[in-house]
Amino acid sequence: MSEENEPQNGVEPETGRPDGSVGSGLAIPDPEPTVAGLSAEETTLKFRAARSLFRGSIRAAHRPVVTGTRNVPKHGPVIIASNHRSFADSIYLSALSPRRVSFMAKAEYFEGRNLGNRLVGGFMSAVGAFPVERGSAAAAVKALETGEEILRAGGVFGIYPEGTRSRNGEIGEGKTGAAELAIRTGATIVPVGLVGTEDVMPVDARFPQPKSFSVTFGKAIPAPQRQHPAGKQRKDLTEQIMAAIRALVAEAEHEREAHRSKRRR
């Protein structure tokens, strides 16, 4: 579970090259998808059992503050666009989101090389995660094509527009992959602000720390109709997404600090 094995998932549509990090997570077309060798019913049961287990464990260990879940549409294609502070962000989002979210997952999780990978891999396999080979541009492009298929089927796809994990908590410039997927598929974008996950799972930590974190689902951003040429449209939509994420993070950090100050009195 160390950082050097973390895969990449951001893709600029103009180049088709990876430039971001991938977490662990799963797919959920609406209606329910199937996992290889499993019926739709079996997939649903395995997903519910796995998420229930992980959700219960996360809530007991970290007491996360989760707000804004009603901002996630109950049906139809949705892109969950979040800032990225911890390698475990995708696990937390998958477990705590109101709908089943699909993230690309690094291939090592499916190989079960150690106990940590087997635990995480078991969760992702149960809900239909798809693997990505680290450092392979072709594999990353193929994975995003799978993400597009999930959205076109009415599912939820998770992506980190920054393209990589933040080392200092600052939110970087957004890549245009999320905007391009929204424009292509008509998917609604839900910005998400994560705060505190870097304390729960610090860089190079082998196990989660018993600290709290927050997940804030922001107001949905509807996908615009494609313009020609679409370059400026992608850029403008990306800036809108990043502005929303920054606002959510700033508000959550303010509330977090206010709570700490109150406890110190």
N, C-alpha and C positions, 0 to 999 in steps of 0.2 A: 504494500500500500504506500510505498515511497513515491516521492514526486517524480523521480527520473523516469518512471514507467508511465507517466500520465500521457494519454494520447492527445491528438489534435483534432479540432472539428470545425473551426471557422473556415468558410470558403468565400472568396470574392467571386461573384458570378462572372466577372469579366475574364478571370484567369483560370478559375477552377483549381486553385492551389490552396492547400490547408494552411491556416494561420491561427488556429485557436485550440483550446483544450476541450477535451470531451470528458464528460462524467459518466456515471452509471445511471441507467434508467430504462424506460420501457415504452412500448407502443400501444396505442389504443384507438384504432379506427372505430367509427360509430356507424353501423353496428359493429359488435365485437369481432376482433380479428382472431385468427387462429395461429397457434405456434406449430412448427413442424411436428407432425406426429400426434397432435392433440386436437380434440374437437373444440368448437367454440365454447361449449359448456365447461369442458375441462380447463380451458384457458382462463375463463372467468373465475372458476373456483380456485385455481392455483394463484391467480392474481390477488383475489380477495384475501386468501389465507396468508400469502406472503406479505401483502401490504399491512394487514392487521397486525402481524407479528412485528414488523419493523416499526410501524406507527406507534404501537404500544411501548416498544422498547425506547424509542426516541423521546416520547412524551415523559416516560418515567425517569429517564436519565438526564434530560436537558430542559424539561418544562418550556418548550418553545412557545413564543407568542406568534400566533398565526392570525392574520387579519386580511379582510378583503376578498375572501373566497367567493363571495357572491358576484364579484366582478368577472369571474370565469364563466363564459357561456356554458349552459348545460348541454348544448348540442352543437354540432357543426365543427368545422376545422378551426383550431386555435394554435397560435404560436406563443409559447411561454418564453419571454425574453428577459433574462435575469443578469444581474451582475454576478461576478464569480470570485469568491474569496477562499474557497476550500475545495480540496479534491472530492470531498464527500457531499458537495452541494447537490449534485444530481440525485443522490440517494435520499437526501432530506426532502427535496422537491417532489420526487416520485412518491414518497410515503405520505406527505402532508397535503398534496394538492387535492382539490375536490374531484378531479377527473384523472384518469390514468394518463400519465405523461410519458412520451417516448424520448429518450436521449440516446445518442450513440454511446457505446460502451467499449472500452479498450479490450482487445482480443484476449489479453492475459487473464481477464476475469473468467473467461470460459474454459480456461485450461486447468484451473484448480491447482496451481503450483504450491500454494501454502494455505493455511487455515483462513486467513483474511480473505484471500481471493475466492476460496470455496464458499464462504458465507455470503459475500457480496454477489458472487456469480450465481449462487442458488436463488437469491432474490430476483436477479435480473432474468435468469432463465425462466423462472416461473411466470414472469409477466411479458416475455417476448422481446427482450432487448436484442439489438443487433450489434455485432462486433465491428470494430474498425482497427485496422493495422496501423500502428504508430508510424508516422513518417512516409506513408504511401499516399501520394497525391491521388492516384487512381482510386484507391480504396475510400478516401475521404469524399471524393466526388460521388462515388457510388452510394455512400452512406447518405449524403444529402439528397440524392435522387430517391432513396428509400423514404427519407423524411417527407419529400414532396408527395410520394404515393400515400403516406399516412394521412397527410392533410387532405388530399383529394378524396380519400375515403371517409373524411369527416372526423379524423382523430386529432390528437393533441401532440405537438412536437415541441421539445424544449431545446433552446439554443442560447449560447452566451455571446451576444453581439460584440463584446470586446475581443473575443477570439482567444483569450488567454486568462489565466488566473492572476488576480492582482496581488502583488507582494506587499503593498503598503496600505491597502484599503481604498486607495484612490481609484476612481473610475476612469478608464482610458477612453480613447476614441473608438467609436463603434464601427465594425465592418458592415458591409451592405448585404450580407447573406440573408439575414432575417427579413429585411425589407423586400428583397427579391422574391423570396418564398411567398411572402404575403401577397405581393402583386401578382405573382403567377397563379396562385391558388385561391385568392379571395379570402384567405384565413384572417380571422380576427387576431390582433396582437394584444396580449396581456403583459404589460411590464411588471417585473417583480423586483423588489428590493430585499436583498439578504444582508443581515447585519449580525455579526457575532459568530458565524460559522468558522471563521479563521481562528477563534479561540477554542472552539470545540475540537477542531482537527487542524492543529498548527502544521506548518511545513515540516515534513520529515517525521511527524509523529506516527507511531505505529498503531495507537489506539485512541479513540475519542476521549476527550476530557469531559468531566461532569459539569459543564457550563451551559448557560442558556443562550439562545439565539432567537432571532425574529425573522419571519417571512411575511412580506406585505405584498399582496396582489393588488395592483393598481387598476385604474379605470381602463376599460378596453379601448383600443385604438382600431377603428375599422380599416380594412384594406382599401386603398384607393383604386380606381380604374387605371389600367396601364396607359401611360402616355408614351408618345414617340417623338424623340428618343427618350428612353427611360432613365438615363444616367442621373439627371438632376432630381428626378422623382425619388429614386433610390436613396440618394444622399439626403434629401429633405426628410424622408420618412425615417431614415436611420437617426438623424439628429433629433427628431421628435421622440423616438423610442428612448434614446439615451438621456434626453432631458427628463423624461418621465421616470426613468430608473434612478437618476441622480436625486430627483425630488423625493422619491420614496425612501431612498437610503438616508438622505439628510434628515427627514422627519423622524425616521426610526432611531437614528443615532441621537437626535435631540431628546426624544422620549426616554431612551436608554440612559442617557446622562442625567436627566432630571430624576429618574427613578433612583439612580445611584446616589445622587446628592441628597435625596430625601432619606435614604437609608442611613447615610452618614450623620444625619442630624440627631 
